[in-house]
Amino acid sequence: MKKTGLSKVLKLGALGVLVLIVLVFTLLYMSKTELNGETNQGKGMESAAPKEMLMGNQGVEEETEHEGMKMEEEKGIETPQSPEGFTGVQITPEKQQLIGVKTDEAATRKLIRDIRTVGIIEADETKIARVSIKFSGWIKDMFVDYVGKYVKRGEPLFTVYSPELVSTEEEYLLALKAQDSFGKSSFPEISSSAKSLLEATRRRLLLWDIPESEIQRIEKTGKPLKYLTLYSPISGYVTKREAFPEKMIVPNDVVFEIVDLSTVWLLADIYEYELPLVKEGQEATITLSYYPEEVFHGKVTYVYPTLETKTRTVKARFEFGNEDIKLKPGMYANVELKVPLGESLSVSEDSVIDTGEKQIVFVAMGDGYFEPREVKVGRKAEGYYEVLDGVREGEKVVRSATFLVDSESRLKAALESFGMPGHEGTEPVSEAPKADPKEVNISFSTDGEFPNVGDNTFKITVTDMNGDPIKDAKVDILLHMPGMPSMGMPAMNIPAIGKPVKDGLYVAEVNIPMGGQWHVRVTVTRPGKPSVSSVFEINAS
């Protein structure tokens, strides 16, 4: 009896120890499960099938939005909301070097606006002389007999014979004699008349532009000049000649046109949005293809008050010295104006992505993470944009390979909102409950090695966690390409249904309308069980 009682005690003790061990392991398992759940929640992980890349890794290691926020909070950075259609991306240093990512600091700089235009050189209108006479006559002798000849001021041009002029000269000589005879008369009326006649005749000669020297010559010789010599009023080049021997000329006929080219004008077109920057007195430079290594310096002398409605431009006049006569009327020249805009916060021109509706830059947050930031830009200077809002001084922004970073950001944003409501260009799809990815394995391939533009055969194999084929599933396929607003291209979605063939193999015929990078979402739904999805990436060519 004692032996039997001891045996019962031993059995009860062993059973108690066993129960205690089970309880300890149960508590350990439960605490581990809760810890894993909290870790997964902190990383922002969702229950979804892994994204398998058919065409290989693109070199961008994606982080979830929560991870990016956590990283920025640790750095003490205020986290702005990413612009719609963009999201932050994580790029490894190796991939940054491979695609050539370079950054530039947002800093306060002296901004200079560079205005470039083209113009045509013209003669200075204030240095053009036109030679004509105020009486009728005939040309006798020619001293300048071709266009283009250079003449100096006071150099003779031609002689002219005019009966009208000779008659006036004779009247002047008679008036001189009358003055000598009657100027000292005791009768005031007679002496006054003789003086008035002399002054009237002399005044007529002066009004005809007869030089004072010629009048004195008439007085000295006492004879009228049969031929009057006309002289060049300025130094310059003859650009027009209408004088020929024995040709009759009448008042207001332009016989010679002479242009002084020691200074020239240049007329250039300035766009109306650049007009506020162009002021009289500003320095300008021009270059010509005829003198590739020479720069000519001048200044703005006048901005015309009217605008050409067809070209939306205004003429501006520049003046340039031309002592060596290298600048000739009619030449084309490239004009450059450098307008200082003062000091402002700015980023490189290459850093700004203009979508047509907004401007985006990518800010390097450290550790390979790049955050898209909407900015408000102001004036555009030489290689830089003035930044009014969006980035702070000292922040580093991407200035090369910007397009590649932009593409990765858009692709990631498209994947995160793939099939979800509210994404521009994506059809709203109700989100089905998701199963544990381990319960369903989805593999994807195409009929050929690479998908082509046009008809393609997609092959999807669906198996359970034991590798056994799932034959009774519904397989939905959605082919997606993100939109590119800057190029005016909306997002594209192409749905398809996989038809069961055998042993868990489902086949779908899909027409790919254009080449490029596409994302394929495969959703498998089984009767009475939640759906599971996988996303694959293909490059169509």
Helices and strands as residue ranges (DSSP letters): H 2-42, E 52-53, H 65-75, E 89-90, H 93-99, E 102-105, E 107-123, G 125-127, E 128-131, E 137-142, E 150-151, E 156-161, H 163-182, H 188-207, H 212-221, E 227-231, E 236-241, E 248-249, E 256-259, E 263-271, G 272-277, E 283-288, E 291-308, E 313-321, E 332-348, G 349-351, E 353-354, E 359-366, E 369-380, E 384-389, E 396-400, H 402-416, G 437-439, E 440-446, E 454-464, E 474-481, G 485-487, E 492-502, E 505-512, E 516-525, E 532-540
